[in-house]
Amino acid sequence: MTKTVFTNVNLFNGEDNKIQPDTFLLVDDESGKITQIGAGQSPEADQVVDLEGKYVIPGLINCHTHIVMDPLTHDGGTETNEVGAVVRALDNLHDLLQSGVTYIRECGSSFDIDIDLSKLIQQGKITRVPEILPSGRPYSMTGGHGDVPNFGHLVDSPDEVRKAVRQGIKRGAKAIKVMATGGVMTENDFMDDPQLSEAEIRAAVEEAHHKGFIVAAHAEGNPGILNAIKAGVDSIEHGFYVNDEEIQLMLKKGTYLTPTIVGAWAFIEYAPGKIPDWEMNKIAAAWKDLRQNITAAKNAGVPITLGTDAGTPFNDFKMTPEELPLLVEQGFTNFEALQTSVNSAKLMKIDDEYGTLAGGKYADFLVLDENPLEKISAVVQKDKAVYKKGQRAY
């Protein structure tokens, strides 16, 4: 059994709002787990890596991605054949890891590609990519936000939802994604259109929870957000128009909120004149409201996760770190912004081994030149070192 010790570390462990100076991390090379963290003189090891006083933080956990999508299209490019989609997904996974994302929850994947890729990653047949909590295809009503080529399971009653979710879990889904409202990228619906009903969503929740799996609801406006919370979903995705009543219900039920602000920001920043007017108009109308509402939810105590909707227009797979400065602009402290990644691990039920740096957890970490507790843009560093289970990937 060989061990590597990382020395000369300024450590942000993800849990405490402070930097631990002059720290070492001892990692078991076989398991990729941290066996000891301490200060001062480091223990003997087979290999010593001097990190020269740089800042080490946990790898980022992005709980809302679409690795099969093409951010250079206005509709995600889901019409691609399966082979093309796999090639694209692999490229996107490499970009995610290089940006600092070490684990993802895929929130809707054409052809159930994320399920197959997740299995291959676990078997060690695909390397230098994040691990995946797969959801497979999302669940949408006919004509709804997920009714696009090769993408959604189309379901139109609680019984249809129940059977489809059972089939998805049989196929290998470890999380479930339902469409509770319309959205930006589909032409004939809107954010405030309710889609799957409360009863339909509840059927999905029952089936997933029976297996100990989580349910995410695409829910941008009302009454769909309220329907999803009442139905018992584990997370509201986007939640642009979340209101005070819903915030209080989320607090009562322990519901997480994934704001995906960088996805909306990418539209505002890069999309004008390059996508259809109907699509641009939707996000432009929501831009101010969504930021205020997300901050109100955070201030009330709703747990906020790190998720970016990567794959949507101009929202590429290296932009996850950009979410954190955007959150700080909306009133989050640097520590609160960094905690969104920890909350992602908690939502995904992987926090016993991922999300923070401690003994017994995987050595997934980033090496930064600057202190992110003082300067949140430190996480955006392009040439950061990225370690996955103690091995340098980038």
Backbone hydrogen bonds, N-H to C=O, Kabsch-Sander energy under -0.5 kcal/mol:
donor,donor_aa,acceptor,acceptor_aa,energy
4,T,27,V,-2.4
5,V,47,Q,-2.7
6,F,25,L,-3.1
7,T,5,V,-0.6
7,T,49,V,-2.5
9,V,23,T,-2.1
10,N,54,K,-2.5
11,L,9,V,-0.7
11,L,20,Q,-2.7
12,F,56,V,-2.9
13,N,11,L,-0.6
18,K,16,D,-2.1
20,Q,11,L,-3.2
23,T,9,V,-2.7
24,F,38,G,-2.8
25,L,6,F,-2.1
26,L,36,Q,-3.0
27,V,4,T,-3.2
27,V,25,L,-0.5
28,D,33,K,-2.7
29,D,2,T,-2.1
29,D,27,V,-0.7
30,E,2,T,-0.6
32,G,28,D,-2.6
33,K,28,D,-0.5
34,I,361,K,-3.2
35,T,26,L,-3.2
36,Q,26,L,-1.4
38,G,24,F,-1.7
40,G,22,D,-1.9
46,D,3,K,-1.3
47,Q,3,K,-1.5
49,V,5,V,-2.8
50,D,48,V,-0.5
51,L,7,T,-2.6
51,L,49,V,-0.7
53,G,8,N,-2.4
54,K,51,L,-2.1
55,Y,368,L,-2.7
56,V,10,N,-2.5
56,V,54,K,-0.5
57,I,366,L,-1.9
59,G,364,D,-2.1
60,L,100,G,-2.7
62,N,60,L,-0.6
62,N,103,Y,-1.9
63,C,61,I,-0.7
63,C,306,L,-3.0
65,T,105,R,-1.4
66,H,310,A,-1.7
69,M,66,H,-1.9
70,D,76,G,-1.7
73,T,70,D,-1.7
78,T,75,D,-0.6
80,T,77,G,-1.5
85,A,81,N,-2.3
86,V,82,E,-2.1
87,V,83,V,-2.2
88,R,84,G,-2.2
89,A,85,A,-2.5
90,L,86,V,-2.3
91,D,87,V,-2.0
92,N,88,R,-2.5
93,L,89,A,-2.4
94,H,90,L,-2.1
95,D,91,D,-1.9
96,L,92,N,-2.3
97,L,93,L,-2.2
98,Q,94,H,-2.4
99,S,95,D,-1.8
100,G,96,L,-0.7
100,G,97,L,-1.2
101,V,96,L,-2.5
102,T,60,L,-2.3
102,T,100,G,-0.6
103,Y,60,L,-1.1
104,I,131,E,-2.5
105,R,62,N,-2.0
106,E,104,I,-0.5
106,E,133,L,-1.7
107,C,65,T,-2.7
109,S,136,G,-1.7
111,F,150,N,-1.5
112,D,109,S,-1.7
113,I,110,S,-2.2
115,I,112,D,-0.9
116,D,112,D,-1.2
117,L,113,I,-2.6
118,S,114,D,-2.4
119,K,115,I,-1.7
120,L,116,D,-2.0
121,I,117,L,-2.4
122,Q,118,S,-2.3
123,Q,119,K,-1.6
124,G,121,I,-1.5
125,K,120,L,-2.4
126,I,120,L,-0.8
131,E,102,T,-1.7
133,L,104,I,-2.6
139,Y,177,K,-2.5
140,S,138,P,-0.5
140,S,153,H,-2.9
144,G,141,M,-2.4
147,D,144,G,-1.9
148,V,146,G,-1.9
151,F,148,V,-1.7
152,G,146,G,-1.3
152,G,148,V,-0.7
153,H,138,P,-3.4
154,L,152,G,-0.6
155,V,140,S,-2.6
155,V,153,H,-0.6
161,V,157,S,-2.4
162,R,158,P,-2.7
163,K,159,D,-2.4
164,A,160,E,-2.4
165,V,161,V,-2.9
166,R,162,R,-2.1
167,Q,163,K,-2.2
168,G,164,A,-2.6
169,I,165,V,-2.7
170,K,166,R,-2.3
171,R,167,Q,-2.1
172,G,168,G,-1.2
173,A,168,G,-2.4
174,K,134,P,-3.0
175,A,134,P,-1.2
176,I,214,I,-2.5
178,V,216,A,-2.8
179,M,139,Y,-2.1
180,A,178,V,-0.8
180,A,218,H,-2.4
181,T,218,H,-1.0
182,G,190,F,-0.9
182,G,193,D,-1.4
189,D,186,T,-1.0
193,D,190,F,-1.9
195,Q,180,A,-2.4
196,L,179,M,-1.7
201,I,197,S,-2.8
202,R,198,E,-2.5
203,A,199,A,-1.6
204,A,200,E,-1.4
205,V,201,I,-2.5
206,E,202,R,-2.7
207,E,203,A,-1.9
208,A,204,A,-2.5
209,H,205,V,-3.0
210,H,206,E,-1.8
211,K,207,E,-0.7
211,K,208,A,-1.1
212,G,209,H,-1.2
213,F,208,A,-2.6
214,I,174,K,-0.7
216,A,176,I,-3.2
217,A,235,S,-2.4
218,H,178,V,-2.9
218,H,216,A,-0.5
219,A,217,A,-0.8
219,A,237,E,-2.0
221,G,191,M,-1.1
225,I,221,G,-2.1
227,N,223,P,-2.4
228,A,224,G,-2.3
229,I,225,I,-2.3
230,K,226,L,-2.6
231,A,227,N,-1.9
232,G,228,A,-0.6
232,G,229,I,-1.4
233,V,228,A,-1.9
234,D,215,V,-1.9
235,S,215,V,-1.5
236,I,256,Y,-2.6
237,E,217,A,-3.1
237,E,235,S,-0.6
238,H,236,I,-0.5
238,H,258,T,-3.5
239,G,219,A,-1.7
239,G,237,E,-1.6
241,Y,220,E,-2.1
242,V,239,G,-1.9
247,I,243,N,-2.7
248,Q,244,D,-2.2
249,L,245,E,-1.8
250,M,246,E,-2.7
251,L,247,I,-2.2
252,K,248,Q,-1.8
253,K,249,L,-2.2
254,G,250,M,-1.6
255,T,250,M,-1.9
256,Y,234,D,-2.6
257,L,303,P,-2.2
258,T,236,I,-2.8
260,T,307,G,-0.7
263,G,260,T,-0.6
264,A,260,T,-1.2
265,W,261,I,-2.9
266,A,262,V,-2.4
267,F,263,G,-1.2
268,I,264,A,-2.0
269,E,265,W,-2.8
270,Y,266,A,-2.6
271,A,266,A,-0.7
271,A,267,F,-1.9
274,K,271,A,-3.0
275,I,271,A,-0.7
279,E,276,P,-0.7
280,M,276,P,-2.0
281,N,277,D,-2.9
282,K,278,W,-1.0
283,I,279,E,-1.3
284,A,280,M,-2.3
285,A,281,N,-1.8
286,A,282,K,-1.0
287,W,283,I,-1.4
290,L,286,A,-3.0
291,R,287,W,-1.1
292,Q,288,K,-1.7
293,N,289,D,-2.7
294,I,290,L,-2.3
295,T,291,R,-1.9
296,A,292,Q,-2.1
297,A,293,N,-2.1
298,K,294,I,-2.4
299,N,295,T,-2.8
300,A,296,A,-1.5
301,G,297,A,-0.8
301,G,298,K,-1.1
302,V,297,A,-2.3
305,T,257,L,-2.4
306,L,340,T,-1.4
307,G,305,T,-0.7
308,T,64,H,-1.0
309,D,64,H,-2.3
310,A,64,H,-1.0
311,G,312,T,-0.5
311,G,315,N,-2.7
312,T,309,D,-1.7
314,F,71,P,-3.3
315,N,312,T,-2.6
316,D,314,F,-1.0
319,M,316,D,-1.2
322,E,319,M,-1.2
323,E,319,M,-0.6
323,E,320,T,-1.9
324,L,321,P,-1.0
326,L,322,E,-1.4
327,L,323,E,-2.0
328,V,324,L,-2.0
329,E,325,P,-2.1
330,Q,326,L,-0.9
330,Q,327,L,-0.6
331,G,328,V,-1.8
332,F,327,L,-2.0
337,A,333,T,-2.5
338,L,334,N,-2.3
339,Q,335,F,-2.0
340,T,336,E,-0.6
340,T,337,A,-1.1
341,S,338,L,-1.1
342,V,338,L,-0.7
343,N,339,Q,-2.6
344,S,340,T,-1.7
345,A,341,S,-1.7
346,K,342,V,-1.9
347,L,343,N,-2.9
348,M,344,S,-2.5
349,K,346,K,-1.1
350,I,345,A,-2.5
351,D,345,A,-0.8
353,E,350,I,-1.9
354,Y,350,I,-1.9
357,L,13,N,-2.2
358,A,356,T,-0.6
360,G,34,I,-3.5
361,K,358,A,-2.0
362,Y,353,E,-2.4
363,A,32,G,-2.9
364,D,362,Y,-1.9
365,F,363,A,-0.7
365,F,387,Y,-1.5
366,L,57,I,-2.8
367,V,385,A,-2.2
368,L,55,Y,-3.6
368,L,366,L,-0.6
374,E,371,N,-1.1
375,K,371,N,-2.5
378,A,375,K,-2.2
379,V,376,I,-1.7
380,V,377,S,-1.6
381,Q,378,A,-1.3
384,K,381,Q,-0.8
385,A,367,V,-1.2
387,Y,365,F,-3.1
388,K,391,Q,-2.8
389,K,387,Y,-0.5
390,G,363,A,-2.6
391,Q,388,K,-1.6
393,A,386,V,-3.1
394,Y,386,V,-1.6
